[in-house]
Amino acid sequence: MNKEESMLQKRLVELSRLAYNRGIVIFSDFLNLNELNILHTTPKDMFLSQYKTYGGYDLSERQMAVFLPDALYYDYEYPIQIIEVTPSSKRFAENLTHRDYLGALMNLGIERSKVGDIIVEDQKGLIFVKEELAEYIADNLTVVRHTNVNTSIGKGVKVDYEPRFEELKGTVSSIRLDSVLALAYPLSRSKITAQIEAGKVFVNGKLITSNGYRLKDNDIISVRKMGRIAYDGILSETKKGRYLISVRKYI
């Protein structure tokens, strides 16, 4: 780990220690994929308390860690709010992207670690944020790129929310990470391998650098700057020993 990653690991261990010593539930900021990998790969004996992660919905990519003092049951809620952003006038609205919404938040002086996933659907944006900043963002986010917008907090999102996806089916020679990614993305096997070896691929929040990593049913695979897919499993086996599989590619 580099210095910045080492400092994050120490911070997470410290949050665990504080939760244990004070007997209280403590939350981290939102962690990105690399930060979640550091959390998940830190030896468990370094943490004095157990932890869980969540980002506002089951398939969230950026997630908070919650540290629980002991094995007892705790009634707690993650301090996450959802801001729904819609254009003031659909007629004059631009086709806004994830980058547009993130840029508008950065222009408000919001730190990236305070913001979770940003989901863009049709002419609507859903922004997962730390609860403490929800009202500030809702009151001050009035323009995204050149589009005037309206905001509301906590409306229109179900707990079981799942982003839209495209279902893909195809045959692969084995359930290796590179084979499944090659089915989901229009890239050559060599380019897929390069992405994996460059540390850009995560499975269930853990960094995977082996292209031969064998996937399990329902694994969630995230590729930096390319998106996410869910590996659903084997549908059947062909006479030539290949596997017909199904994946969901989130769009």
Backbone bond lengths (Angstrom), bond angles and torsions (degrees), N, CA, C in turn:
res aa  C-N    CA-C-N  psi(-1)  N-CA   C-N-CA  omega(-1)  CA-C   N-CA-C  phi
1 M - - - 1.465 - - 1.523 109.93 -
2 N 1.333 115.95 146.53 1.454 119.65 174.47 1.531 109.30 -81.67
3 K 1.319 115.93 179.81 1.459 120.17 -175.32 1.525 112.05 -60.66
4 E 1.334 116.22 -43.03 1.465 120.37 -178.58 1.527 111.26 -64.38
5 E 1.322 116.57 -41.34 1.462 120.91 179.35 1.528 111.04 -68.05
6 S 1.327 116.19 -38.05 1.463 120.38 177.73 1.523 111.14 -64.41
7 M 1.330 116.37 -39.02 1.473 120.14 178.04 1.521 111.26 -65.81
8 L 1.338 116.78 -37.29 1.461 119.63 177.50 1.526 110.28 -64.90
9 Q 1.310 116.69 -43.87 1.464 119.53 179.54 1.528 110.79 -59.73
10 K 1.333 116.76 -43.21 1.458 120.44 178.29 1.522 111.36 -63.23
11 R 1.339 116.00 -37.59 1.468 120.16 178.95 1.519 110.87 -65.13
12 L 1.313 117.48 -42.70 1.463 121.17 179.36 1.533 111.21 -65.22
13 V 1.317 115.39 -41.21 1.472 119.58 177.23 1.525 110.15 -63.66
14 E 1.335 116.50 -37.44 1.463 120.67 178.73 1.525 111.20 -66.41
15 L 1.330 117.63 -40.17 1.465 120.70 177.37 1.522 110.23 -61.60
16 S 1.323 115.89 -39.25 1.465 120.33 177.21 1.529 110.91 -63.37
17 R 1.324 115.87 -41.40 1.464 120.38 -179.94 1.528 111.09 -65.37
18 L 1.333 116.31 -42.03 1.464 120.31 179.52 1.529 111.14 -63.67
19 A 1.332 116.29 -42.11 1.463 119.86 178.74 1.533 110.70 -60.59
20 Y 1.318 116.00 -41.93 1.469 121.22 -178.70 1.527 111.53 -69.34
21 N 1.325 116.48 -47.96 1.470 119.89 -175.13 1.528 112.73 -71.11
22 R 1.323 116.68 -34.52 1.466 120.23 -177.84 1.522 112.80 -93.47
23 G 1.311 116.68 -11.57 1.452 119.82 179.53 1.517 113.51 67.45
24 I 1.350 116.06 36.28 1.463 120.38 -178.31 1.529 109.76 -129.85
25 V 1.322 115.43 161.08 1.463 121.66 175.96 1.527 108.65 -85.29
26 I 1.326 116.98 130.40 1.467 121.53 -178.07 1.525 109.58 -127.19
27 F 1.338 115.45 137.11 1.461 121.73 -179.30 1.530 110.30 -110.86
28 S 1.313 115.78 145.94 1.463 121.23 172.03 1.524 108.72 -88.32
29 D 1.335 116.73 177.31 1.450 121.19 167.08 1.533 107.75 -73.96
30 F 1.318 116.84 -178.91 1.461 119.97 173.92 1.526 108.83 -68.47
31 L 1.312 116.45 136.46 1.459 122.72 178.87 1.520 109.65 -109.48
32 N 1.341 116.46 135.70 1.462 119.49 176.59 1.526 109.71 -81.14
33 L 1.330 116.32 -177.70 1.461 119.93 -174.96 1.524 112.50 -59.91
34 N 1.326 116.84 -43.86 1.458 119.41 -179.44 1.526 110.98 -66.15
35 E 1.328 116.66 -38.55 1.465 120.59 179.39 1.522 111.32 -69.18
36 L 1.330 116.67 -37.37 1.465 119.91 175.40 1.525 110.59 -64.76
37 N 1.318 116.34 -36.58 1.459 119.58 177.51 1.526 111.07 -63.36
38 I 1.334 116.40 -40.24 1.463 119.94 176.92 1.524 110.28 -61.75
39 L 1.336 116.46 -43.18 1.464 120.71 178.21 1.524 110.76 -60.22
40 H 1.337 116.44 -50.47 1.461 120.20 -174.04 1.522 113.68 -70.41
41 T 1.333 117.42 -24.70 1.463 119.92 -177.84 1.527 113.04 -98.47
42 T 1.329 117.22 -2.28 1.458 120.03 174.25 1.527 108.82 -70.17
43 P 1.337 118.39 131.01 1.470 119.99 -179.98 1.533 111.64 -51.01
44 K 1.319 115.98 131.79 1.468 120.65 -175.02 1.527 112.55 -60.61
45 D 1.340 117.36 -27.82 1.465 118.59 -178.22 1.530 112.64 -73.36
46 M 1.346 116.68 -5.49 1.462 119.15 175.43 1.529 111.36 -82.36
47 F 1.324 116.82 -17.08 1.458 121.11 179.78 1.526 110.12 -97.24
48 L 1.330 116.06 130.66 1.463 120.41 177.68 1.521 111.51 -83.62
49 S 1.315 117.29 -16.68 1.455 120.54 179.77 1.527 109.01 -130.84
50 Q 1.313 116.10 158.33 1.457 119.79 177.50 1.527 109.90 -75.63
51 Y 1.317 116.01 161.44 1.460 119.36 177.77 1.521 110.24 -138.15
52 K 1.327 114.36 157.73 1.457 122.77 172.68 1.523 107.34 -136.37
53 T 1.328 116.70 163.00 1.460 119.96 179.35 1.525 110.41 -131.14
54 Y 1.336 115.22 150.57 1.461 120.86 -178.88 1.525 107.68 -166.25
55 G 1.336 116.26 148.33 1.458 119.57 -178.15 1.510 114.65 -126.65
56 G 1.326 117.68 13.89 1.460 120.23 178.48 1.512 113.81 112.55
57 Y 1.339 116.74 -22.29 1.461 122.34 173.52 1.532 106.82 -156.07
58 D 1.319 116.48 162.56 1.463 120.61 -168.34 1.524 114.42 -61.46
59 L 1.321 117.98 -32.48 1.454 120.61 -176.03 1.526 112.87 -99.94
60 S 1.316 117.38 18.83 1.464 120.47 -177.72 1.528 110.83 -62.91
61 E 1.319 115.31 145.50 1.460 121.32 179.57 1.527 110.60 -92.50
62 R 1.310 117.07 -49.66 1.468 121.35 175.42 1.527 107.67 -87.76
63 Q 1.328 116.40 128.80 1.458 119.91 -173.51 1.524 111.70 -136.49
64 M 1.335 115.13 153.32 1.461 122.14 170.75 1.532 108.80 -89.33
65 A 1.309 115.55 151.95 1.460 121.01 169.71 1.523 107.79 -104.31
66 V 1.327 116.38 136.89 1.459 121.01 173.45 1.521 107.40 -114.46
67 F 1.318 115.52 131.56 1.461 121.48 179.80 1.521 108.62 -105.91
68 L 1.337 115.51 125.74 1.461 121.83 -175.52 1.526 109.23 -109.44
69 P 1.332 117.29 133.01 1.462 121.66 -172.06 1.520 115.34 -56.16
70 D 1.338 117.86 -40.74 1.456 120.15 179.69 1.517 108.86 -153.48
71 A 1.306 116.33 -166.76 1.464 120.65 -174.03 1.523 112.88 -80.53
72 L 1.316 117.91 -1.37 1.459 120.01 -178.72 1.528 110.50 -71.34
73 Y 1.313 116.02 161.35 1.457 121.05 179.77 1.524 109.85 -75.45
74 Y 1.315 115.96 134.19 1.462 120.83 176.30 1.518 108.87 -124.28
75 D 1.316 115.03 133.85 1.458 121.10 176.57 1.525 107.53 -90.49
76 Y 1.308 117.38 106.71 1.458 120.58 -176.66 1.520 109.34 -145.48
77 E 1.312 115.27 159.33 1.454 122.31 174.27 1.526 108.53 -128.90
78 Y 1.300 115.80 139.22 1.460 119.09 176.67 1.530 108.99 -65.59
79 P 1.320 118.15 135.22 1.468 121.48 -178.45 1.530 111.43 -77.52
80 I 1.323 114.96 64.50 1.460 121.56 -177.00 1.527 109.51 -120.32
81 Q 1.311 115.80 131.91 1.460 120.90 173.52 1.519 109.00 -119.86
82 I 1.317 115.94 155.28 1.454 121.81 179.95 1.519 108.74 -113.83
83 I 1.313 116.08 125.60 1.458 120.87 177.51 1.529 108.66 -105.40
84 E 1.306 115.32 123.25 1.456 120.66 177.91 1.526 108.33 -96.26
85 V 1.324 115.91 126.37 1.466 121.83 -176.60 1.526 109.16 -117.13
86 T 1.316 116.00 123.76 1.464 121.11 179.57 1.524 109.66 -130.24
87 P 1.331 118.68 151.09 1.467 120.37 179.52 1.525 111.33 -68.67
88 S 1.314 116.79 142.79 1.464 121.00 177.29 1.523 110.44 -64.06
89 S 1.319 115.76 -33.78 1.460 121.10 177.51 1.526 108.30 -136.28
90 K 1.321 117.42 112.12 1.467 120.59 -179.02 1.525 111.13 -63.05
91 R 1.304 115.71 -29.88 1.463 120.17 -177.49 1.526 111.96 -61.73
92 F 1.339 116.15 -37.71 1.467 120.18 -176.29 1.533 112.49 -105.49
93 A 1.323 116.80 12.96 1.463 120.25 -176.80 1.530 111.45 -77.76
94 E 1.326 115.77 142.94 1.458 121.49 174.42 1.531 109.17 -85.97
95 N 1.312 116.28 166.86 1.463 121.14 173.00 1.530 107.84 -84.11
96 L 1.316 115.47 91.74 1.460 120.99 -173.85 1.521 111.14 -79.68
97 T 1.321 115.40 146.78 1.460 122.01 -178.68 1.528 110.48 -113.95
98 H 1.326 114.81 171.18 1.466 121.41 174.62 1.531 110.18 -52.85
99 R 1.310 116.24 -43.45 1.462 120.84 -178.59 1.524 111.63 -63.10
100 D 1.338 117.00 -36.88 1.464 120.76 178.97 1.531 110.81 -63.51
101 Y 1.333 116.36 -46.74 1.467 119.82 179.93 1.527 111.23 -63.99
102 L 1.325 116.14 -43.01 1.462 119.60 179.97 1.517 110.80 -63.91
103 G 1.323 117.19 -41.43 1.457 120.66 178.77 1.518 111.90 -61.96
104 A 1.333 117.15 -39.70 1.465 120.83 178.73 1.525 110.85 -63.69
105 L 1.324 116.42 -37.42 1.470 120.16 178.36 1.526 110.71 -69.12
106 M 1.321 117.22 -41.93 1.460 120.66 178.89 1.529 110.75 -62.66
107 N 1.341 116.11 -34.16 1.465 120.25 178.07 1.524 112.01 -66.99
108 L 1.318 116.87 -19.94 1.471 121.31 175.88 1.529 111.64 -86.50
109 G 1.332 116.35 0.00 1.458 119.98 179.71 1.514 113.58 83.36
110 I 1.332 116.94 18.56 1.466 120.84 -179.00 1.521 109.48 -82.85
111 E 1.324 117.42 132.02 1.458 121.24 176.33 1.523 109.78 -73.57
112 R 1.333 116.43 143.53 1.472 120.19 -177.83 1.521 111.74 -60.22
113 S 1.321 117.58 -32.30 1.463 120.81 -177.51 1.528 113.02 -69.72
114 K 1.323 116.76 -12.13 1.467 120.71 179.26 1.528 111.72 -91.31
115 V 1.326 116.05 -3.53 1.466 121.30 -176.26 1.522 109.38 -119.10
116 G 1.318 116.37 132.44 1.457 121.50 177.69 1.515 110.86 -91.17
117 D 1.307 116.15 -138.11 1.457 120.52 -179.52 1.527 110.93 -68.93
118 I 1.311 115.45 149.65 1.468 122.96 172.00 1.522 106.44 -121.85
119 I 1.315 115.92 117.47 1.458 120.77 -175.88 1.521 109.28 -111.62
120 V 1.317 116.01 128.60 1.463 121.41 -179.66 1.522 108.55 -111.10
121 E 1.317 116.14 121.02 1.459 121.68 178.69 1.521 109.34 -134.34
122 D 1.328 115.63 120.74 1.460 120.97 -178.39 1.532 109.02 53.72
123 Q 1.324 117.05 -120.35 1.468 120.21 179.34 1.531 111.05 -108.19
124 K 1.302 115.69 34.12 1.464 120.09 -178.51 1.517 110.05 -133.54
125 G 1.341 115.89 142.75 1.451 121.20 174.25 1.516 110.25 -117.68
126 L 1.318 117.09 137.46 1.464 122.81 174.73 1.517 107.72 -114.22
127 I 1.325 116.37 120.04 1.465 121.49 -176.63 1.519 109.31 -116.87
128 F 1.330 116.40 121.23 1.465 121.94 177.59 1.529 107.73 -92.37
129 V 1.335 116.70 123.35 1.464 120.85 -174.48 1.522 110.45 -135.22
130 K 1.329 115.01 163.04 1.463 119.38 172.78 1.530 108.48 -65.93
131 E 1.302 114.90 138.27 1.459 121.59 -173.91 1.522 112.95 -53.77
132 E 1.304 116.76 -36.83 1.468 121.52 -175.12 1.528 112.66 -64.35
133 L 1.345 117.11 -20.32 1.461 120.53 -177.24 1.523 113.46 -106.02
134 A 1.321 117.17 -2.62 1.464 120.47 -172.58 1.525 112.41 -59.33
135 E 1.310 117.62 -48.86 1.464 119.83 -177.43 1.525 111.52 -66.68
136 Y 1.322 116.70 -39.40 1.467 120.03 178.99 1.526 110.42 -60.69
137 I 1.337 116.22 -45.50 1.460 119.54 -179.37 1.522 110.55 -66.95
138 A 1.329 116.76 -43.79 1.472 120.41 -179.07 1.527 111.42 -61.76
139 D 1.324 116.55 -34.55 1.473 120.34 -178.80 1.526 112.77 -78.76
140 N 1.324 117.03 -28.51 1.463 119.75 -171.06 1.520 115.34 -110.57
141 L 1.316 117.06 -13.48 1.463 118.95 178.22 1.526 108.52 -84.08
142 T 1.298 116.41 96.71 1.470 121.88 -176.03 1.518 112.93 -115.34
143 V 1.336 116.65 -18.67 1.461 120.67 -179.00 1.530 109.24 -137.99
144 V 1.323 116.44 132.70 1.462 122.59 171.85 1.517 106.87 -120.99
145 R 1.333 115.31 117.38 1.465 122.72 -168.60 1.529 108.05 56.87
146 H 1.337 118.89 -111.94 1.470 119.83 177.96 1.523 111.67 -113.28
147 T 1.324 117.19 13.83 1.463 121.79 -175.24 1.526 110.84 -102.59
148 N 1.308 117.17 124.43 1.462 121.11 173.48 1.531 108.78 -71.14
149 V 1.336 116.64 136.04 1.463 120.12 -174.72 1.525 111.60 -131.17
150 N 1.331 114.36 158.24 1.457 122.97 171.15 1.521 108.34 -110.67
151 T 1.325 116.60 150.42 1.465 120.51 -179.88 1.519 110.80 -129.12
152 S 1.325 115.77 152.23 1.461 121.81 172.54 1.517 107.52 -146.88
153 I 1.307 117.08 152.96 1.462 122.08 -175.52 1.526 110.43 -104.84
154 G 1.331 114.98 128.11 1.459 120.36 169.78 1.504 116.29 68.84
155 K 1.316 118.01 25.49 1.460 119.78 -179.79 1.531 110.91 -109.78
156 G 1.324 114.58 144.46 1.457 120.21 167.45 1.508 116.87 76.62
157 V 1.333 119.08 12.08 1.457 120.55 -179.43 1.523 109.59 -123.51
158 K 1.314 116.17 126.43 1.457 120.79 178.41 1.521 109.87 -88.30
159 V 1.328 115.82 156.68 1.461 120.06 179.15 1.523 110.74 -62.12
160 D 1.328 117.31 -34.10 1.454 120.92 -178.31 1.526 112.25 -91.44
161 Y 1.321 116.21 26.58 1.461 121.20 -178.09 1.531 111.04 -56.64
162 E 1.312 116.00 136.03 1.461 122.05 175.11 1.521 108.82 -133.34
163 P 1.318 117.70 127.87 1.464 120.16 178.62 1.528 110.88 -59.44
164 R 1.307 115.71 158.91 1.454 119.82 177.52 1.528 110.04 -65.12
165 F 1.321 115.30 148.87 1.451 119.15 -179.04 1.523 110.77 -145.69
166 E 1.322 113.98 160.58 1.457 122.41 174.72 1.522 107.17 -110.60
167 E 1.321 117.40 127.49 1.454 120.44 179.18 1.524 109.50 -86.63
168 L 1.318 116.01 127.99 1.458 121.91 -179.74 1.519 109.83 -119.73
169 K 1.312 116.04 139.81 1.461 121.38 176.02 1.523 108.74 -128.75
170 G 1.306 116.13 144.86 1.453 120.35 179.55 1.509 110.31 -174.58
171 T 1.321 115.92 172.33 1.464 119.48 -179.59 1.527 110.46 -104.41
172 V 1.322 114.77 144.69 1.463 122.23 177.44 1.522 108.13 -134.85
173 S 1.324 115.58 156.43 1.465 119.53 -179.03 1.523 111.78 -77.32
174 S 1.338 116.47 -26.95 1.463 121.21 178.46 1.524 109.16 -157.72
175 I 1.315 116.43 164.53 1.468 120.21 -177.50 1.526 109.19 -90.00
176 R 1.313 115.70 50.94 1.453 121.76 176.22 1.515 109.39 -87.02
177 L 1.319 114.63 154.57 1.457 120.18 -179.38 1.521 111.56 -57.67
178 D 1.328 117.95 -45.30 1.464 119.54 -177.20 1.528 111.83 -66.67
179 S 1.324 117.88 -34.99 1.464 121.34 179.85 1.524 111.50 -66.49
180 V 1.324 115.95 -42.90 1.461 120.42 -178.39 1.526 110.31 -69.84
181 L 1.333 117.60 -40.20 1.460 120.53 177.94 1.525 111.20 -64.82
182 A 1.330 117.09 -36.55 1.461 120.39 179.43 1.527 111.06 -65.33
183 L 1.330 116.86 -28.57 1.462 120.30 175.97 1.528 110.64 -71.71
184 A 1.327 116.74 -37.65 1.469 121.06 -174.15 1.524 113.33 -82.69
185 Y 1.339 116.76 -29.85 1.464 119.91 -174.92 1.532 110.67 -122.33
186 P 1.330 117.53 140.75 1.469 121.76 -177.85 1.525 112.31 -79.16
187 L 1.323 115.93 61.89 1.455 121.43 179.91 1.521 109.63 -127.17
188 S 1.311 116.04 154.50 1.460 120.15 176.81 1.531 109.70 -70.37
189 R 1.331 115.43 160.68 1.465 119.51 179.32 1.529 111.21 -60.14
190 S 1.335 117.17 -35.84 1.464 119.49 -179.76 1.523 111.47 -66.74
191 K 1.349 117.58 -38.06 1.457 120.51 178.25 1.525 111.14 -70.75
192 I 1.323 117.08 -35.91 1.467 120.75 175.41 1.525 109.48 -62.06
193 T 1.333 115.85 -46.06 1.468 120.49 179.58 1.525 110.83 -60.48
194 A 1.331 116.69 -39.93 1.464 120.62 179.33 1.521 111.17 -62.67
195 Q 1.336 117.35 -39.89 1.463 121.07 177.69 1.524 110.36 -61.80
196 I 1.334 116.57 -43.73 1.468 121.09 -178.24 1.527 110.56 -65.72
197 E 1.325 116.08 -48.13 1.468 120.28 -176.72 1.521 112.08 -69.27
198 A 1.347 117.51 -20.62 1.468 121.27 178.71 1.531 111.97 -83.82
199 G 1.322 117.20 2.02 1.463 120.19 177.71 1.513 113.93 77.50
200 K 1.328 117.08 32.82 1.464 120.95 -177.77 1.523 113.28 -106.77
201 V 1.327 117.53 2.94 1.464 120.71 -175.45 1.527 110.33 -119.77
202 F 1.336 114.84 131.46 1.455 121.64 -179.34 1.522 109.11 -126.95
203 V 1.314 116.40 138.44 1.463 122.00 175.61 1.512 108.03 -116.51
204 N 1.335 115.56 117.55 1.473 121.46 -177.38 1.523 111.45 53.56
205 G 1.340 115.74 38.46 1.459 120.69 176.78 1.510 115.14 84.69
206 K 1.338 118.13 -1.89 1.458 120.60 -179.68 1.525 110.33 -107.81
207 L 1.327 115.55 134.86 1.456 121.10 179.28 1.525 110.05 -66.29
208 I 1.331 115.93 128.65 1.462 121.28 177.31 1.523 108.29 -121.80
209 T 1.321 117.57 124.44 1.460 121.47 -178.25 1.526 112.10 -114.96
210 S 1.323 117.39 6.35 1.460 121.33 177.57 1.524 109.89 -104.33
211 N 1.342 116.24 120.61 1.462 118.15 -179.30 1.526 112.42 -69.49
212 G 1.331 117.16 -15.20 1.457 121.08 178.46 1.522 114.03 -91.42
213 Y 1.333 116.58 7.34 1.475 120.26 179.60 1.525 109.31 -56.46
214 R 1.329 116.98 130.16 1.468 121.10 -177.73 1.528 110.20 -91.34
215 L 1.313 115.55 125.35 1.461 121.47 -177.24 1.519 111.64 -83.49
216 K 1.322 114.42 156.07 1.460 122.32 175.36 1.527 108.61 -116.33
217 D 1.310 116.54 158.22 1.460 120.85 179.32 1.523 110.79 -53.54
218 N 1.336 115.09 137.42 1.469 123.57 176.09 1.525 114.18 73.90
219 D 1.311 118.20 10.89 1.464 120.10 173.95 1.533 109.84 -64.49
220 I 1.330 115.78 140.94 1.459 121.89 175.90 1.524 108.03 -104.52
221 I 1.323 116.47 123.15 1.464 122.16 -176.63 1.524 108.65 -112.35
222 S 1.326 116.35 125.17 1.462 122.00 178.40 1.520 109.25 -114.96
223 V 1.309 116.06 131.72 1.461 122.01 177.77 1.523 107.38 -119.96
224 R 1.300 116.82 120.45 1.459 120.35 -177.08 1.518 111.87 -54.70
225 K 1.341 114.36 130.40 1.463 124.22 177.00 1.531 113.19 67.17
226 M 1.337 117.18 7.15 1.458 119.90 178.39 1.525 112.42 -122.31
227 G 1.328 117.19 -21.46 1.457 119.42 177.21 1.518 113.46 115.49
228 R 1.335 115.05 -160.79 1.461 121.71 -175.76 1.516 111.15 -132.38
229 I 1.308 114.80 150.84 1.456 120.56 170.70 1.526 108.57 -135.36
230 A 1.323 115.47 157.21 1.463 121.71 173.68 1.516 107.50 -116.51
231 Y 1.321 116.75 126.27 1.461 121.18 177.51 1.528 108.17 -86.70
232 D 1.337 116.72 112.54 1.466 120.88 -175.66 1.521 113.49 -82.19
233 G 1.333 117.11 -31.99 1.454 118.92 178.52 1.516 113.04 132.51
234 I 1.322 114.99 -177.22 1.464 122.87 -178.38 1.525 109.76 -84.06
235 L 1.334 115.87 130.76 1.459 121.16 177.26 1.529 110.80 -91.76
236 S 1.328 115.91 -39.18 1.463 120.23 179.40 1.518 109.12 -166.66
237 E 1.333 116.05 171.37 1.462 121.46 177.30 1.521 108.22 -119.41
238 T 1.330 116.46 134.81 1.457 120.61 -178.79 1.527 110.66 -81.31
239 K 1.329 115.81 168.42 1.454 120.42 179.71 1.519 111.96 -65.36
240 K 1.336 116.51 -23.19 1.468 120.53 179.81 1.530 112.46 -90.66
241 G 1.341 116.22 8.79 1.461 119.83 176.00 1.506 115.25 83.54
242 R 1.337 117.40 12.20 1.458 120.71 174.77 1.528 109.29 -90.59
243 Y 1.332 115.18 163.68 1.459 120.14 -176.15 1.528 110.26 -114.63
244 L 1.322 115.65 129.39 1.465 120.87 172.12 1.531 106.82 -87.59
245 I 1.338 116.44 118.61 1.464 120.34 -175.86 1.520 110.89 -122.73
246 S 1.310 115.20 165.92 1.461 122.15 177.60 1.511 109.33 -126.27
247 V 1.343 115.63 135.59 1.464 120.91 175.02 1.513 108.63 -133.36
248 R 1.328 115.79 153.67 1.459 121.55 172.58 1.509 108.45 -107.72
249 K 1.323 116.65 123.79 1.457 121.73 178.33 1.517 107.89 -104.96
250 Y 1.315 116.45 115.57 1.461 121.14 -174.62 1.524 110.20 -78.41
251 I 1.338 115.35 136.01 1.456 120.23 -174.65 1.522 110.72 -126.05
